C-alpha cells in the first residue's frame, strides 16, 4: 500500500525535525533524517506524477474522440494517439517503480548495502569475470545516479581481481540488491586461451545491509586480529608508501575484511570495522532464520547457489534461474542494464516471503 496521506504527514514531521536549530548537533541523526526525507519526497512525487499522468491520458482520450467526431485530420489524430501512448508508457514505468517500492518492506530493506565480489572456479577467467561484474554494478549505479564507493580491491596477478567491496549508502539499496547475492556463471570464448576454447567461470556476489549506529553488534578486542600492510594497485604497483591498509579477522567466525582505499590507517580501520559489523549482523540474522526453519521442520534452502547465467558463446543470453527473466542483450546487461533483473528479483523474493 502506498499510504499517501500517512507519508505526507511523515514528510511534514521530518521537515519540522530538520528545521530544528539543534538538529546538526548530532550529524548522524540529521543525516539519517535527511535520507528519510529524500526517500519520502521521491515516493510522493511518483504518486503525484502518476495522478497527473492519468489526468493527461483522460484529456488525450477526450480530445481524440472529439477529433474523430468532428472529422478531424487523420494525421492530427495519429499524432495525438502517439502522444497519448508516450504518456501511457511513462505511467507504466512510474507504476512499476511504485510497485517495487511497496514490496521493499522486509527487515533491512531500507538500508544501504555492501556488495562483495569474489572470483571463483575458472582461474584467470574467473578473476577477469569478477572484474567484469564489478564494472557491471558500477555502471548500474552510475546510470541510476546511486552514490557508491569502492572500499577495497584485491587484484589478481595476471588479470582481473580476486575480490572487491563496494559500499552503497543509498536508501533501499539493500532491498533492491539483495537478490543479486549468489553465484554468477559466465560462458564465453576465453581471451586467455591460445586455442580459443570455450571457458566456464564463476564469481560469487555477497550483498549485506549497511550497519547503522543503532545496531548493537559488540565486537570485543579479544575477538579480532588486526594486520596492517601497504596498499597496492594492479600488477603489484605500490600506491602507498606507508602501512595504511588494514585487514581485520574476526576469530570466532573467521570472517576477514580488508580495506585500503582510504587515505589513512585510521580511516581504513573504521571502514573495515563497519563492514565487519554488517557481515556479523547478517550472520546473526541467518542463524536466527535457520533456527526458526529447523523448529518449523523446513530445512530446505531458499536461495540457490547459482542464480544467473551469462552466455556469450555459442549464443548470446543472460538468464536468471529463479525468476526466469532472460535477454539476448548481453552487452547492455554487462554495461549496467540490470533493472529488469533487479525488479524481477524483488517481486520473486516478495512472493517467497508470503
N, C-alpha and C positions, 0 to 999 in steps of 0.2 A: 504493500500500500504506500502511496506517495505521501499522504497526510500533509497536504499543502498548508492548511491553516496552522497546524502544530509546528511545522518547520518555520513558518513565517514568524510565529510567536517566539520560537527559539532564536531565530536570527536577531530579532529586536533585543532579546535578553543578552545575547553575546555582544552585540554592538554597544549596549549600555556598559557592560563589564569592561570592554576595551577602551571606552571613553573615560573610565575612572582614572583620576590623576595619579594614583599609586600603582597602576597595573604593571608598569615596567620595572617596579622594584623587584619583581620575580620574573625575569626574562623567559624562563622555561614555560611558566604558566601563560604568559602573554602570547608566546609563540604558538602554543597549543590552541589557545582561544582563536588566534588568527587563522590557523589551519581549519578549525571547525567552521569559522565564519565563511571562509572561501568555499568550502565544500557545500555548505547550505546555500550560498549565493548561486553556485553553479546549478544545483538541483532545482532551485526555484526559477532560475532563468530558463531552464529547459522546459519546465511546465508552462511558463509564460509564453515561450516560443511555440509550444505545442498548441496552446489555446489560440494564439494569434494566427498560426498556420491553418488551423481548422476553419477559422472565420474567413480567411482568404480563399480557401478552397470552396467554401459555400458561396462566396461572392462570384468566383470564377464560374461556378456551375450556373448561377442565375444569369450571368452575362452571356454565357454560351447559349443558353436556352432562348434568351431574348433575341440574340442574333439570328438563331435558326428560325424563330417565329416571324421575325421581320424581314426575312430573306437577305440577311447579311452576306457579304462576300465569303466564299469558301476559304480563301487564303487567310482572312481575318479570323475565322472560326478555328482553323487549324493552328494558327499561331497562338491563339488563346488556350487551346487544348494543350499545347506544348508547355506553356507557362504553368498551367494547372498541374500537369504531370511533374514538372520540376518541383513545384510546391509539395506535391504528394511524396516525392522521393525524399525531400528534406524532412517531412513529417515522419516518415518511416524510420529514418536514421535517429531522430530525436526520441521516438517511441522505443526503439531498440535500446538506446542508451539509458533511458529511464527504467526499462525492464531490468537491465543488468544491475542498475543501482539498487533496485528493490531486492534483488537476490543476494546482495552483499551484506548479509545480516548475521553471519556466523562470528564466533569469537575471534578477535584479532583482525577481522576483515577491514576495519577502518584504519589499520596501522600502515606505516611504511613497510618496506620489505628489504631483505638482504638476499641476493641471488649469488650462489656459489656454483661455479662450473669446474668440473674436473675431467680430464681426459681419461678414457677407459681402455678397453681392449682395442688393439689396432695399431700399436706402435706409433711411428711418426705421423701416420694418417690421423690417428685419434687425437694427437696433440694439435694438429692443424684444424681438425674438426672442432675441437674445443674453442680455438680462437675464432673460427667462423661463427660459432654460436654466440660468443661474446660480442662480436661485431653485429650480429643479427639483433640482439637485445638492445644494444646501444642505438642502432638505427631506429628501432621501435620507440624508444624513449625520446629520441630527438624529434621524430615525426609527430609525436603526440605531446610535445612540449612538457615532458615529465622530467623533473630535475633528478639527476643521478650523479654519483661519483664512483670511480673505480678505486677501491680501498687497497687492493693487493693483486699483483700478477706474478706468477712463477713461470718463467719462460723455459721452454724445452730447449735442449742443446741444438738440435738440428733445425726444427721449425715448429711453429705453433706454441702452445702454452700447456703447462702441466695443470695449472689451476688459476682461477681468478675470482675475486669477490667484489660485488657491486652493491652499493647502498642506494636505495631509492626512498628518499624521505618525502613521500607524497601521500596524501590521504587515499585510502582504499587500494594502495599498491599491492599489499599482501593478498587482499580478497581477489583481485583480478589476476594476479600472477601465480596463485597457489597451485593451480593445476598444471603449471609448467614443470613442476617437480617430477623427476623420474629420469629414465634413460632415453636418450635421443640417438637414433641409429641412422648412419649415413652410408649409402651405397653409391659408389662412383668409380670411374677410372682413376687410379691413383696417379697423381702427378709426381710421386716419389718412386714409382716403379719403372725400371728401364724397359720392361716388356709391356708396359701399358695395360697391366692386368686390372680386373675389377677388384675393388677392395671394400670390405665392410668394416666400419669403425664405429666406436661407441663413445659417448660422453655423458656424464651424469650432471644433472641440474638439481640443485637444492634451493628451496625457497623457504625462508623463515621470517616471522614477523619481527619488525624492528623493536628493540627494547625501549621502554619508556621509564621515566624516573619514578613512576608509581609502582612499577613491578618489584616484587620482593624476591630477588634471586641473590641470596647471600653466598659469597664465594670466599671461604676462609683462605688466608695466605698460605696455609699449610697444604691446601688442595691444588695449588698451582705451581708450575715451574716456568720461570721467565728466562728466555735467552735473547740476547741482542746480537745483531750482526749487521754487516754493511749491505745496504740496498743495492740491487744491480738491475741492469736493463737487458735487452735482448743480446744473446751471444756472450753474456758474461761481462758486458761493458759496465764499468763502475760508474754509477751516477751519484754516489755519495761517499765522501772520504771519511765519514765518521760512522760509528756503530749506532745508527739511528733506527734501523729496522728492528722489530720486536716479534718474537714468537712466544705465545703463551700456551702451555699444555695443562689441561685440566686432568689431574692424575686419576681421580675416581672413574671418569668416563673415557679417558684417553682422547678427549676432544682437543684438537690442535687448531689454533688460529694464529695467522701471521699477518703483519701489516708493515708496509714500507713506503707508502706513498705520501705520508705526511712529512712535514719539514723537520720535526724533532722527534726524539725518542719518547718524550712525554706524550706528544700528540698521538704517535703510533700506539703507545701502550693504552691510552684511553680508548682509541678506536678499536683495538683488539679486545679489550675488556667488554666493550659494548656488544660486539659480535658474539663473543663467548657467552655473555648473558642471554642473548637472543637464542643461541643454539641450546643452551641448557633449559631455557623456558620451553622450547619446542619438545625437548626430550621429556621434560616433566609432564607436558600435556599428552604426549604419546603414551607414556607409561600409564597415566590415568585412563586414557581411552582403551588401552589394551586390557586393563583390569576390568573395566565395565563390559567389554566384549566377552571376556572369559566368564564372568558371572552370568551373562546372558546366554552362554553356550554357543556363541558365534565367534569363531576364531579365524574366519576367512578374511584374508587381507582385502582391504577395499581399494587399494591402489596397485595397479600393475607396474612392474618394473620398467618394461619398455613401453613408452607411451606414444612415441611418434616416429615414423619412418620418413626419411628424406632420400628419395631415389633419384639420382641424376643420370644413371645408366643401368639398363639398356633403354629405359624410358624416363620421362620426367613426371614425378609425382611426390607430393608431400601429403601424408595421410596420418591422421590421429587415430590410434587404435581403440580409443574409448568412445569418442563422440562420432567417429566415422566421417568427420569433415575432411575433405580432401580437395586438392587443387593441382593442376598441372603447371601453375605459375611459380615454379621453384625459385627463379631468380628474384621475383618480387618478395617471396617469403623470406629468403635469406638476406634481403635488404630491409627487413623490418615490417613487412606487411603481415602482421600477426593477429589483427583484430578479430577475424573470423574464427581463428582457433581459440583465442582467449575468451571471447564471448561464449562460444560453444562450451568451453570448459567450465565457465561459471554456471551455465544452465545445467550441465551434466552433474556437477557437484551438488547443486541445489536439489535436483531430482533425487540423488542418492541420499540426501540428508532428510528427506521427507519420511 
